[in-house]
Amino acid sequence: MPALTLIIPTHNERENLEPLLTRLRDVAPALGVALDVLIADSGSSDGTVEAAEALLSKVLPAHPKLR
């Protein structure tokens, strides 16, 4: 199976992470690829890193192709 790695740069994107990751989880099966998601933060002050860490257990494990 082909692989696709998405690198998502963030800076103060806390409110946008859950909708984005949920959408990626929902469309991943149609892509037919092993999907890896990397979130790269550049010093956010709004809790982006903490939100990303919390979403690991809430959104990402729900789909086996997302890590």
Rosetta blueprint (number, residue, H / E / L):
1 M L
2 P L
3 A E
4 L E
5 T E
6 L E
7 I E
8 I E
9 P E
10 T E
11 H L
12 N L
13 E L
14 R H
15 E H
16 N H
17 L H
18 E H
19 P H
20 L H
21 L H
22 T H
23 R H
24 L H
25 R H
26 D H
27 V H
28 A H
29 P H
30 A H
31 L H
32 G L
33 V L
34 A E
35 L E
36 D E
37 V E
38 L E
39 I E
40 A E
41 D E
42 S L
43 G L
44 S L
45 S L
46 D L
47 G L
48 T H
49 V H
50 E H
51 A H
52 A H
53 E H
54 A H
55 L H
56 L H
57 S H
58 K H
59 V L
60 L H
61 P H
62 A H
63 H L
64 P L
65 K L
66 L L
67 R L
